[in-house]
Amino acid sequence: MKIVLRASGLMKSGPERDLVDDYLFRAQHLGRGLGIPDISESAIDTRSAKSRSAETRALLDDYAGARLVILDERGKNLTSRQMAEQITAWRDNAESTIVFAIGGADGFEPSDLPSGAVKWSFGSQVWPHKLVRVMLAEQIYRILSIMAGTPYHRD
């Protein structure tokens, strides 16, 4: 199985970039032993998108058939352990790719989302996109840590 963190906009060097890279690096090492050997980030420059619909399509078109997790403030607010249980179930059900998608400032166009997409939330607050990337990268690492039974996560 493969996990992709897919985000609208490019992230330049800086402390947030360093944190994303660090957490994804850690996640890649854990993932290999869990049947998730490929964990990556894909940033899409959506500045030329003329509408929310065009931006949504640009972010999601490359991943037809993947399990899609949309990050949205109106999504389901899961605990880290619940996220780990869901990822484990998808892995065990032979999902080939899970894409975690972070949309642009106006979010995703609902009519352009695939029917099987699920929505998860990091709460009802509004977060800067750079911080959402950091939080998602950390949660991917935490999820894999839970799956691996490491002491990183404490309930």
CORKAFEN-V368612 format. One record per pair of residues at least 12 apart in sequence whose C-alpha atoms are under 6 Angstrom apart, sorted by sequence separation. I is the first residue (numbers start at 1). J is the second residue. D is the distance in Angstrom with one decimal. If there is no record, write none. Layout:
# CORKAFEN-V368612
I|J|D ; I|J|D
This chain:
# CORKAFEN-V368612
68|98|5.9 ; 66|97|5.1 ; 67|98|4.7 ; 68|99|5.0 ; 69|100|4.8 ; 70|101|5.0 ; 71|102|5.6 ; 66|98|5.8 ; 10|43|5.6 ; 2|36|5.7 ; 9|43|5.9 ; 1|36|4.8 ; 4|39|5.8 ; 6|41|5.8 ; 8|43|5.9 ; 9|44|5.4 ; 10|45|6.0 ; 2|38|4.8 ; 3|39|4.8 ; 4|40|5.0 ; 5|41|4.6 ; 6|42|4.7 ; 7|43|4.9 ; 8|44|5.1 ; 9|45|4.8 ; 2|39|5.9 ; 4|41|5.5 ; 6|43|5.8 ; 77|120|5.9 ; 75|119|4.4 ; 76|120|4.6 ; 77|121|4.9 ; 75|120|4.3 ; 76|121|5.5 ; 75|121|4.6 ; 69|117|5.9 ; 71|119|5.8 ; 73|121|5.0 ; 68|117|4.9 ; 69|118|5.0 ; 70|119|4.7 ; 71|120|5.1 ; 72|121|5.2 ; 69|119|5.7 ; 71|121|5.6 ; 73|123|6.0 ; 73|124|5.0 ; 56|108|5.4 ; 53|109|5.2 ; 52|109|5.8 ; 84|143|4.7 ; 3|97|5.8 ; 6|100|5.9 ; 7|101|5.7 ; 1|96|4.6 ; 2|97|4.6 ; 3|98|4.9 ; 4|99|4.8 ; 5|100|4.9 ; 6|101|4.8 ; 7|102|4.6 ; 8|103|5.4 ; 1|97|5.5 ; 3|99|5.9 ; 8|104|5.3 ; 24|137|5.9 ; 20|134|5.0 ; 23|137|5.6 ; 27|141|4.6 ; 23|138|5.5 ; 20|137|5.6
